C-alpha cells in the first residue's frame, strides 16, 4: 500500500539538519537525488535540498522501497521515510550530516527528471549562456542557493534594523513621469492615454522627498529600480536598492545610520565586526590619488600628480610632450611599481597594451637605476637631471622601482590610471581577481563638485541631480564660478565599488532657483520638468537628505561572488536579454495598435 506522502506523511527535517543526536528517530525527508550508487544489494543515494545532503540507503529487507530505488536517477524529486542510524567509522566529514544515514522503509517518486543539460554540482565548466537558459536548474546548485539565502537574510536584517531605528517601510510607484537627468529611463506606453508614456523609476528620488514634505520623517524601502544603460560586471537593467530618506538631519546623522546597518549586515552574515566610523576622503583627494571617486584601499600604488612640477620646469625640463599637455590644461600623473614587486620588460610592455585599451595613446615608463638614473625609457634621453631628480623625489622612487606616467586630458588620465592601478594590483597579487581577500575597506567620499562641465554643449550640468544642497560658503559662486561649488553629496565605497550614494537635499526655494539658473534652466522649464516637487517644497518642506545602497552590490561583495548575476535570481545577460524566457520579445500588431505604437526598424549597417 502506497504511503500517503505530503497529504498525511509530512516532512520532519531538512537534508542538512540531522546529526548523531537524531539516531533512532523515524524521519521524513523530501528532495532531489544528488547522486546514486548501487552496491549490488543496497542502493545508496545522497538526497539534496537547499539545506544540504543526507545519505539514504535502501536495503532488500524493505522490498517495495528497494525495488523502486532501483529506478532512481539524478534529479528525481522524491520523498523518503526511514530511521536515522549511525555511520560508525564511515563518517563523511565533508557533509553536515556525515555522521548518520537514513535506513529507508518507504519511498515515493514525486516526479522523474530527464537528463539535465549540465550537472547539478558546485563547480562546473558549463558556459554561462547555457546555465542562464536553464536558470531554474542552475539555481539548484549549492553556491547559488547559498548566495540567494544570504541575500534573503540581508533583506530581513535590513528591515529589522531600519524599523528598530524608527523608519517606515513605504512604497513608491514604479511607473511615473519622465524627468530629465540621471540615467536613461525605460519607457512604458500608455494604452489609455494615446501617445503618452510612463517612465520606469530609476530611483524613488522625487517620491521619497515628497514623503519628507508629507511629514513621515524617516522612510526606507527595499525597492526595484530600472535603468536603460549598457551593462557591465556590476550593473543590471533592473536592480534593487535600500532606499533611505530622513528629515531634520545632517550628513553625519545619515552616515551614522548607514554605518550601523552595514555593521549589522557584516556582523550577522559574516561574523565580522566592522570598525566604525568609516574613514572619510575628499572627492578631489580621491581623484588625485586614485583616479576615481571609488578607490580600492586594500593596497597602495597611489598616484602622484606632477602637473605643477612639470609646469615649474617648463619646456627646459626635457619632456616636451608632458609640458605641452600642461599648457593645454591637461594633467600629468605617475604611479610607482615597487622594486620588490618587480615586473619584467615584457610584463611592463603589456601594461602599455592595457593602457591603450583603456583609451590612452600610450604609457610612458622609466626604470630607476642606481643614483636615480632612468633606464628602459625614451624619456631618459631628453629629461634634465634636475627634473628627473624632482620626479623621483615627488613619487618616492627607489632603485629598481618602475615609474608609470600618463598625461593629457584630465578625465582620460584619471580613468586610465585608475584602471591601470587595479590591473597592476591584480597582476602583482595584491588583491584577488574577485572577492575581498579577507579585507574590507569602507570609505566615505565627500565634498564633490555640484556641477560638471559638458564640453560638447559648453554648459554646466548637475553632477548628481539638481536638488543637491551646495556648501553654504559656495552659494555666492553658483552663477559666477559654478566649477568651484562643492556640495553635500557622498558615496560609501567598499574595495573599489560604490555601494551607495546620496545627498542632503535643497529645500530653500531661493537657492534652488540659482542652481537652476546655473544649469541654464529657466522658471518655465523648471516648472515643466519638476513642477510637482517644486510646488511641494513651497509648503514648509523640512531640511532632509538620504541615500540609496545597492542591495545587489552588497550581496555580491558579501558572498564573494564572481559576477553580480550570481546574486540575482533571474538576471539579464550583458546585452539585457533573458535567455531563459526569451525577453525582450516581439509583440503582435494588435497589441501595438492598442498602445498606439509603431515600431521603427533599426538602421541598416
C-alpha positions as CSV (number, residue, x, y, z in Angstrom):
1,X,0.0,0.0,0.0
2,X,1.4,3.4,-1.0
3,X,2.4,5.7,1.8
4,X,0.4,9.0,1.6
5,X,3.4,11.4,1.4
6,X,2.5,15.1,1.8
7,X,-1.2,14.6,2.4
8,X,-0.6,12.6,5.6
9,X,3.2,11.9,5.9
10,X,4.8,15.3,6.4
11,X,8.5,16.3,6.1
12,X,10.1,16.2,9.5
13,X,13.6,17.6,8.7
14,X,15.7,19.2,6.0
15,X,18.5,17.4,4.3
16,X,21.1,19.3,6.2
17,X,19.6,19.1,9.7
18,X,20.2,15.6,11.0
19,X,23.1,14.7,13.4
20,X,24.1,11.9,15.7
21,X,21.6,13.2,18.2
22,X,18.8,12.1,15.9
23,X,19.9,8.4,15.8
24,X,17.0,6.1,16.3
25,X,14.3,8.6,15.2
26,X,11.9,8.0,12.3
27,X,12.2,10.9,9.9
28,X,10.7,12.0,6.6
29,X,12.8,13.9,4.0
30,X,11.9,15.4,0.7
31,X,14.3,16.5,-2.0
32,X,16.3,15.6,-5.2
33,X,18.6,12.7,-6.0
34,X,22.0,14.3,-6.0
35,X,23.9,11.1,-6.8
36,X,23.2,7.3,-6.7
37,X,25.4,4.3,-6.0
38,X,24.3,0.6,-6.4
39,X,26.4,-1.7,-4.3
40,X,25.0,-4.9,-5.6
41,X,22.4,-5.2,-2.9
42,X,21.9,-1.9,-1.2
43,X,21.2,1.2,-3.2
44,X,22.7,4.4,-1.8
45,X,21.7,7.9,-2.7
46,X,22.5,11.4,-1.5
47,X,19.3,13.3,-1.1
48,X,19.6,17.1,-1.6
49,X,17.5,20.2,-0.7
50,X,18.5,23.8,-0.2
51,X,19.9,23.0,3.3
52,X,22.3,20.2,2.3
53,X,22.7,16.5,1.7
54,X,21.7,13.3,3.6
55,X,22.8,9.8,2.7
56,X,19.9,7.4,2.3
57,X,20.3,3.6,1.9
58,X,17.6,1.2,0.5
59,X,18.1,-2.4,1.5
60,X,16.4,-5.6,0.3
61,X,14.6,-6.2,3.6
62,X,12.2,-3.4,2.6
63,X,11.4,-4.9,-0.8
64,X,9.0,-2.3,-2.2
65,X,11.2,0.7,-1.4
66,X,14.3,-1.2,-2.5
67,X,12.7,-2.1,-5.8
68,X,11.6,1.4,-6.5
69,X,15.0,2.7,-5.6
70,X,16.5,0.8,-8.5
71,X,14.8,3.1,-10.9
72,X,16.1,6.3,-9.3
73,X,18.2,8.6,-11.4
74,X,19.8,12.0,-10.9
75,X,17.4,14.9,-10.1
76,X,14.4,12.7,-9.5
77,X,12.2,14.5,-6.9
78,X,11.3,12.1,-4.2
79,X,10.1,11.6,-0.6
80,X,11.7,9.1,1.8
81,X,10.7,7.8,5.2
82,X,13.1,5.8,7.4
83,X,15.2,5.5,10.6
84,X,18.3,7.5,11.4
85,X,21.3,5.3,12.1
86,X,24.9,6.0,12.8
87,X,27.5,5.6,10.1
88,X,30.0,4.3,12.7
89,X,33.6,4.6,11.3
90,X,32.3,5.6,7.9
91,X,31.7,9.2,8.9
92,X,31.9,11.7,6.0
93,X,33.4,14.9,7.4
94,X,32.6,16.9,4.2
95,X,28.8,16.6,4.9
96,X,27.0,18.4,7.8
97,X,25.0,15.1,8.1
98,X,28.1,12.9,7.7
99,X,27.7,11.1,11.0
100,X,24.4,9.5,10.1
101,X,22.4,7.9,7.3
102,X,18.7,7.0,6.7
103,X,17.7,3.4,6.5
104,X,14.7,3.9,4.2
105,X,11.5,2.0,4.8
106,X,9.3,3.9,2.3
107,X,9.9,5.8,-1.0
108,X,7.8,7.8,-3.4
109,X,8.8,9.4,-6.6
110,X,7.1,12.8,-6.9
111,X,8.5,13.5,-10.3
112,X,11.1,12.0,-12.7
113,X,13.7,14.0,-14.4
114,X,15.2,13.9,-17.8
115,X,19.0,14.1,-18.1
116,X,19.9,17.7,-17.2
117,X,21.8,19.8,-19.8
118,X,24.6,20.2,-17.2
119,X,25.5,18.6,-13.9
120,X,24.0,20.0,-10.7
121,X,27.3,20.4,-8.9
122,X,29.1,23.1,-7.0
123,X,31.8,23.7,-9.7
124,X,31.0,23.2,-13.3
125,X,32.6,24.3,-16.6
126,X,29.3,24.8,-18.4
127,X,29.1,28.2,-20.2
128,X,27.1,30.9,-18.5
129,X,24.8,31.2,-21.5
130,X,23.6,27.6,-21.1
131,X,23.2,28.0,-17.3
132,X,21.2,31.2,-17.8
133,X,19.0,29.4,-20.4
134,X,18.2,26.8,-17.7
135,X,18.4,29.1,-14.7
136,X,15.9,27.1,-12.7
137,X,18.4,24.2,-12.8
138,X,21.4,26.5,-12.2
139,X,19.7,27.7,-9.1
140,X,19.7,24.1,-7.7
141,X,23.4,24.3,-7.3
142,X,24.6,24.9,-3.7
143,X,26.8,28.0,-4.3
144,X,23.9,29.9,-5.9
145,X,21.4,28.7,-3.3
146,X,23.7,29.8,-0.6
147,X,24.1,33.3,-2.2
148,X,20.4,33.8,-2.5
149,X,19.8,32.6,1.0
150,X,22.4,35.1,2.2
151,X,20.6,37.8,0.2
152,X,17.3,36.8,1.9
153,X,18.9,37.1,5.3
154,X,20.2,40.6,4.3
155,X,16.7,41.7,3.4
156,X,15.4,40.5,6.8
157,X,18.2,42.1,8.7
158,X,17.8,45.4,6.9
159,X,14.1,45.6,7.5
160,X,14.6,44.8,11.2
161,X,17.4,47.3,11.7
162,X,15.5,50.2,9.9
163,X,12.3,49.6,11.8
164,X,14.2,49.5,15.1
165,X,15.6,52.9,14.2
166,X,12.2,54.4,13.6
167,X,11.9,54.1,9.8
168,X,8.7,53.5,8.0
169,X,8.7,50.9,5.1
170,X,6.7,52.9,2.5
171,X,6.2,52.0,-1.2
172,X,6.5,54.3,-4.2
173,X,5.3,53.9,-7.8
174,X,7.3,52.0,-10.4
175,X,5.7,53.9,-13.2
176,X,5.9,57.7,-13.1
177,X,6.6,60.8,-15.1
178,X,9.8,61.0,-17.1
179,X,12.1,63.7,-15.6
180,X,15.4,64.5,-17.3
181,X,18.8,63.9,-15.7
182,X,20.5,60.8,-14.4
183,X,20.3,57.5,-16.3
184,X,18.3,56.7,-19.4
185,X,14.8,55.6,-18.5
186,X,12.8,52.6,-19.7
187,X,9.5,53.9,-21.2
188,X,6.1,52.2,-20.9
189,X,3.4,53.3,-23.5
190,X,0.0,54.1,-22.0
191,X,-2.9,52.4,-23.8
192,X,-5.4,54.7,-22.1
193,X,-3.5,57.9,-22.9
194,X,-2.6,57.7,-26.6
195,X,0.9,58.7,-27.4
196,X,2.0,59.2,-23.8
197,X,4.5,57.2,-21.8
198,X,5.3,56.3,-18.3
199,X,8.9,56.1,-17.2
200,X,10.1,53.2,-15.1
201,X,11.6,54.8,-12.0
202,X,15.4,54.8,-11.9
203,X,15.0,55.5,-8.2
204,X,12.2,56.7,-5.9
205,X,14.1,60.0,-5.5
206,X,11.3,62.5,-6.0
207,X,8.7,60.4,-4.2
208,X,10.8,59.9,-1.1
209,X,11.4,63.7,-0.9
210,X,7.6,64.1,-1.1
211,X,7.4,61.7,1.9
212,X,9.5,64.2,3.8
213,X,7.3,67.1,2.8
214,X,4.3,65.0,4.0
215,X,5.9,64.6,7.4
216,X,6.8,61.0,7.5
217,X,10.3,61.9,8.9
218,X,12.0,58.6,8.3
219,X,11.4,56.4,5.2
220,X,13.1,53.3,3.8
221,X,12.3,50.8,1.1
222,X,13.9,47.8,-0.4
223,X,12.9,48.7,-4.0
224,X,13.4,47.6,-7.6
225,X,14.7,50.3,-9.9
226,X,15.3,50.4,-13.6
227,X,18.0,52.0,-15.9
228,X,18.3,51.5,-19.6
229,X,22.1,51.6,-19.6
230,X,24.9,49.4,-21.1
231,X,25.7,46.6,-18.7
232,X,28.9,45.5,-17.0
233,X,30.0,43.2,-14.3
234,X,28.3,45.2,-11.5
235,X,25.2,46.6,-13.4
236,X,21.9,45.2,-14.5
237,X,18.9,46.9,-16.2
238,X,16.8,46.2,-13.1
239,X,18.4,46.3,-9.7
240,X,17.4,46.5,-6.1
241,X,18.4,49.3,-3.6
242,X,17.9,50.0,0.0
243,X,16.4,53.5,-0.3
244,X,16.5,55.9,2.7
245,X,15.4,59.4,3.4
246,X,15.4,61.4,6.7
247,X,14.2,64.8,7.8
248,X,15.9,67.2,10.2
249,X,19.3,65.6,9.8
250,X,22.9,66.5,8.9
251,X,25.2,64.4,6.7
252,X,26.8,62.9,9.8
253,X,23.4,61.6,11.0
254,X,22.9,59.7,7.8
255,X,26.4,58.3,8.0
256,X,25.7,57.0,11.5
257,X,22.6,55.2,10.4
258,X,24.2,53.6,7.3
259,X,27.4,52.6,9.2
260,X,25.2,50.9,11.8
261,X,23.3,49.0,9.1
262,X,26.5,47.8,7.4
263,X,28.0,46.8,10.7
264,X,24.9,44.7,11.4
265,X,25.0,43.0,8.0
266,X,28.6,42.1,8.1
267,X,28.3,41.0,11.8
268,X,25.2,38.8,11.3
269,X,26.2,37.4,7.9
270,X,30.0,37.0,8.1
271,X,30.6,37.3,11.8
272,X,32.9,40.3,11.2
273,X,33.0,43.4,13.4
274,X,33.3,46.3,11.0
275,X,35.0,49.3,12.7
276,X,33.0,52.5,12.7
277,X,33.0,55.4,12.0
278,X,34.3,54.8,8.4
279,X,37.2,56.9,7.1
280,X,36.3,59.9,5.0
281,X,38.1,61.3,2.0
282,X,37.6,64.5,0.0
283,X,36.5,63.9,-3.6
284,X,39.4,65.8,-5.0
285,X,41.9,63.9,-2.9
286,X,40.4,60.6,-4.2
287,X,40.7,61.7,-7.8
288,X,44.3,62.8,-7.3
289,X,45.5,59.7,-5.5
290,X,43.4,57.0,-7.2
291,X,41.9,58.5,-10.4
292,X,38.3,57.9,-9.4
293,X,35.8,58.5,-6.6
294,X,35.5,54.8,-5.5
295,X,39.1,53.9,-4.6
296,X,40.1,50.4,-3.5
297,X,42.1,50.9,-0.3
298,X,43.2,47.3,0.1
299,X,46.5,48.2,-1.5
300,X,48.8,51.2,-2.2
301,X,50.0,52.1,-5.7
302,X,48.8,55.7,-5.2
303,X,49.1,58.2,-8.0
304,X,51.2,61.4,-7.8
305,X,50.1,64.5,-9.7
306,X,53.1,66.0,-11.3
307,X,51.4,68.8,-13.2
308,X,52.8,71.7,-11.1
309,X,56.2,70.1,-11.2
310,X,56.2,69.9,-15.0
311,X,54.9,73.5,-15.2
312,X,57.7,74.7,-12.9
313,X,60.5,73.2,-15.1
314,X,58.8,74.3,-18.3
315,X,59.9,73.3,-21.7
316,X,63.5,73.2,-20.4
317,X,62.8,70.1,-18.4
318,X,63.3,67.9,-21.5
319,X,59.9,66.3,-21.7
320,X,58.1,68.4,-24.3
321,X,55.0,66.1,-24.5
322,X,54.3,66.5,-20.8
323,X,54.8,70.2,-20.9
324,X,52.5,70.5,-23.9
325,X,49.8,68.6,-22.0
326,X,50.1,71.0,-19.1
327,X,49.9,74.0,-21.5
328,X,46.7,72.5,-22.9
329,X,45.2,72.5,-19.4
330,X,45.8,68.7,-19.0
331,X,47.5,66.9,-16.2
332,X,50.5,64.7,-15.6
333,X,50.3,61.7,-13.3
334,X,52.7,58.9,-12.2
335,X,52.4,55.7,-10.3
336,X,55.3,53.6,-8.9
337,X,55.5,49.8,-9.1
338,X,57.9,48.9,-6.2
339,X,61.1,47.0,-6.9
340,X,60.1,44.2,-4.5
341,X,57.2,43.5,-6.9
342,X,59.5,43.7,-9.9
343,X,58.0,43.3,-13.4
344,X,59.9,42.0,-16.4
345,X,60.4,44.1,-19.5
346,X,57.8,42.0,-21.3
347,X,55.3,42.5,-18.5
348,X,55.7,46.2,-18.5
349,X,55.3,46.3,-22.3
350,X,51.9,44.6,-21.8
351,X,50.9,47.4,-19.4
352,X,51.1,49.7,-22.4
353,X,48.7,47.5,-24.3
354,X,46.3,47.6,-21.4
355,X,46.5,51.4,-21.2
356,X,45.7,51.7,-24.9
357,X,42.6,49.5,-24.4
358,X,41.6,52.0,-21.7
359,X,41.8,54.8,-24.1
360,X,45.4,56.1,-23.8
361,X,47.7,56.8,-26.7
362,X,50.5,55.0,-24.9
363,X,52.2,54.6,-21.5
364,X,55.4,56.3,-20.7
365,X,57.6,54.5,-18.1
366,X,61.0,54.5,-16.6
367,X,63.0,52.0,-14.5
368,X,65.0,53.7,-11.7
369,X,68.7,52.6,-11.6
370,X,71.5,53.3,-9.1
371,X,71.9,57.0,-8.5
372,X,68.4,57.8,-9.7
373,X,69.2,57.3,-13.4
374,X,66.3,56.1,-15.6
375,X,66.6,53.1,-17.9
376,X,64.3,51.3,-20.3
377,X,62.7,54.6,-21.2
378,X,63.0,57.1,-24.2
379,X,62.4,59.8,-21.6
380,X,65.9,59.2,-20.2
381,X,67.4,60.6,-23.4
382,X,65.9,64.1,-23.1
383,X,64.9,64.7,-19.5
384,X,67.1,67.0,-17.5
385,X,68.8,65.7,-14.3
386,X,67.0,68.3,-12.3
387,X,63.5,67.3,-13.4
388,X,64.3,63.6,-13.1
389,X,65.5,64.1,-9.6
390,X,62.5,66.2,-8.8
391,X,60.1,63.5,-10.1
392,X,62.0,60.7,-8.3
393,X,61.6,62.6,-5.1
394,X,57.9,63.5,-5.7
395,X,56.9,59.9,-6.3
396,X,59.3,58.4,-3.7
397,X,61.0,56.2,-6.3
398,X,63.9,54.0,-5.2
399,X,66.4,51.9,-7.1
400,X,64.6,49.1,-9.0
401,X,61.2,50.8,-9.0
402,X,59.2,51.2,-12.2
403,X,57.5,54.6,-12.7
404,X,54.4,54.7,-15.0
405,X,53.3,58.0,-16.5
406,X,50.2,59.3,-18.1
407,X,49.5,62.8,-19.3
408,X,46.9,64.6,-21.3
409,X,43.2,65.4,-20.8
410,X,42.4,65.3,-17.1
411,X,39.4,63.0,-17.3
412,X,41.2,60.5,-19.6
413,X,44.3,60.5,-17.5
414,X,42.3,59.8,-14.3
415,X,40.4,56.9,-16.0
416,X,43.5,55.3,-17.5
417,X,45.5,55.5,-14.3
418,X,42.6,54.3,-12.1
419,X,42.1,51.2,-14.3
420,X,45.9,50.6,-14.5
421,X,46.3,50.8,-10.7
422,X,43.7,48.0,-10.2
423,X,45.1,46.0,-13.1
424,X,48.7,46.1,-11.7
425,X,47.4,45.2,-8.2
426,X,45.8,42.1,-9.6
427,X,48.9,41.2,-11.6
428,X,51.1,41.6,-8.5
429,X,48.7,39.5,-6.3
430,X,47.9,42.5,-4.1
431,X,44.2,41.8,-4.4
432,X,42.4,38.7,-5.8
433,X,40.7,38.7,-9.2
434,X,37.3,38.8,-7.4
435,X,36.2,38.7,-3.8
436,X,37.5,40.7,-0.8
437,X,40.6,38.6,0.0
438,X,39.6,38.9,3.7
439,X,39.9,42.7,3.6
440,X,37.0,45.2,4.0
441,X,38.0,48.8,3.4
442,X,35.0,51.1,3.8
443,X,35.2,54.7,3.0
444,X,33.0,57.8,2.6
445,X,34.0,60.0,-0.4
446,X,32.7,63.5,0.4
447,X,32.5,67.1,-0.9
448,X,32.3,66.6,-4.6
449,X,31.5,69.3,-7.1
450,X,27.9,70.2,-7.6
451,X,28.3,70.7,-11.3
452,X,30.2,69.1,-14.2
453,X,31.2,70.9,-17.4
454,X,29.8,69.4,-20.6
455,X,32.4,70.1,-23.3
456,X,30.1,69.1,-26.1
457,X,27.4,71.7,-25.2
458,X,29.8,74.0,-23.3
459,X,27.3,74.1,-20.4
460,X,27.2,73.2,-16.8
461,X,25.2,70.1,-15.8
462,X,24.3,68.6,-12.4
463,X,26.9,66.1,-11.3
464,X,24.2,64.1,-9.4
465,X,20.9,65.9,-9.5
466,X,19.6,69.4,-9.4
467,X,18.3,69.1,-5.8
468,X,21.6,68.6,-4.1
469,X,22.5,71.2,-1.4
470,X,25.7,73.2,-2.1
471,X,28.0,74.1,0.7
472,X,26.8,77.4,2.3
473,X,30.1,79.1,1.7
474,X,30.0,78.3,-2.1
475,X,26.5,79.6,-2.7
476,X,27.8,83.0,-3.8
477,X,29.7,81.3,-6.7
478,X,26.7,79.4,-8.2
479,X,26.4,81.8,-11.1
480,X,29.9,83.4,-11.2
481,X,32.0,80.3,-10.9
482,X,29.9,77.1,-10.9
483,X,33.0,74.9,-11.2
484,X,34.2,75.7,-7.7
485,X,30.9,74.9,-5.9
486,X,31.1,71.8,-3.7
487,X,28.0,70.1,-2.3
488,X,26.7,67.8,0.4
489,X,26.8,64.7,-1.7
490,X,28.5,61.5,-0.5
491,X,29.3,58.0,-1.7
492,X,30.1,55.0,0.5
493,X,32.7,52.8,-1.1
494,X,34.0,49.3,-0.4
495,X,37.0,47.7,-2.0
496,X,36.7,49.8,-5.2
497,X,32.9,49.5,-5.5
498,X,30.5,52.3,-4.9
499,X,27.9,50.6,-2.7
500,X,25.7,53.6,-2.0
501,X,25.3,57.3,-2.7
502,X,23.2,60.2,-1.6
503,X,23.0,63.8,-0.6
504,X,21.5,66.4,1.6
505,X,18.7,67.9,-0.5
506,X,17.9,71.5,-1.4
507,X,14.8,72.8,0.4
508,X,15.4,76.5,0.1
509,X,13.5,77.8,-3.0
510,X,15.8,80.8,-3.5
511,X,19.0,78.7,-3.7
512,X,17.1,76.2,-5.8
513,X,16.3,78.9,-8.3
514,X,20.0,79.9,-8.5
515,X,21.0,76.3,-9.1
516,X,18.6,76.1,-12.0
517,X,20.0,79.3,-13.4
518,X,23.5,77.9,-13.3
519,X,22.2,74.9,-15.2
520,X,20.5,77.1,-17.8
521,X,17.1,76.0,-16.7
522,X,14.5,78.9,-16.7
523,X,11.5,79.1,-14.4
524,X,9.1,77.8,-17.0
525,X,11.3,74.9,-18.0
526,X,11.8,74.0,-14.3
527,X,8.1,74.0,-13.7
528,X,7.5,71.8,-16.7
529,X,10.2,69.2,-15.7
530,X,10.0,69.3,-11.9
531,X,6.8,71.3,-11.1
532,X,5.2,68.9,-8.7
533,X,8.3,68.7,-6.5
534,X,8.9,72.4,-6.7
535,X,5.3,73.1,-5.7
536,X,5.6,70.7,-2.7
537,X,8.8,72.3,-1.5
538,X,7.0,75.6,-1.1
539,X,4.7,74.2,1.6
540,X,7.0,74.0,4.6
541,X,9.4,71.4,3.4
542,X,11.8,70.3,6.2
543,X,15.5,70.0,5.8
544,X,16.1,66.5,4.6
545,X,18.6,64.1,3.0
546,X,19.1,60.5,2.1
547,X,21.0,57.7,0.4
548,X,20.5,54.6,-1.6
549,X,22.6,51.4,-1.0
550,X,22.8,48.9,-3.8
551,X,21.5,45.6,-2.4
552,X,22.8,43.6,-5.4
553,X,26.3,45.0,-4.9
554,X,26.2,44.4,-1.2
555,X,25.2,40.8,-1.8
556,X,27.9,40.5,-4.5
557,X,30.6,41.7,-2.1
558,X,29.3,39.8,1.0
559,X,29.2,36.5,-0.8
560,X,32.5,36.9,-2.7
561,X,30.6,36.2,-6.0
562,X,32.4,36.3,-9.3
563,X,29.6,38.2,-11.0
564,X,26.7,40.3,-10.0
565,X,24.5,37.8,-11.9
566,X,25.4,35.2,-9.2
567,X,23.4,37.0,-6.6
568,X,20.3,37.9,-8.7
569,X,17.8,35.0,-9.1
570,X,16.9,35.7,-12.7
571,X,19.5,38.1,-14.2
572,X,19.8,39.5,-17.7
573,X,22.9,39.0,-19.9
574,X,25.4,41.7,-21.0
575,X,23.0,42.6,-23.8
576,X,20.0,42.9,-21.5
577,X,18.3,39.7,-22.6
578,X,16.8,36.8,-20.6
579,X,18.0,33.6,-22.2
580,X,15.5,31.5,-20.2
581,X,12.3,33.3,-21.3
582,X,13.5,35.0,-24.5
583,X,12.8,38.5,-23.2
584,X,12.7,41.1,-24.7
585,X,10.4,39.6,-27.3
586,X,8.2,40.6,-30.2
587,X,4.5,41.6,-29.8
588,X,1.9,41.3,-32.4
589,X,0.4,44.2,-34.4
590,X,-2.9,44.2,-32.5
591,X,-1.1,44.9,-29.2
592,X,1.0,47.7,-30.8
593,X,-2.2,49.3,-32.2
594,X,-3.8,49.2,-28.8
595,X,-0.7,51.0,-27.4
596,X,-0.6,53.5,-30.3
597,X,3.0,52.5,-31.0
598,X,4.6,51.8,-34.4
599,X,8.0,50.1,-34.3
600,X,10.8,51.7,-36.3
601,X,13.3,49.2,-37.7
602,X,17.0,49.7,-36.8
603,X,19.1,51.5,-39.4
604,X,20.8,49.3,-42.0
605,X,24.5,48.7,-41.3
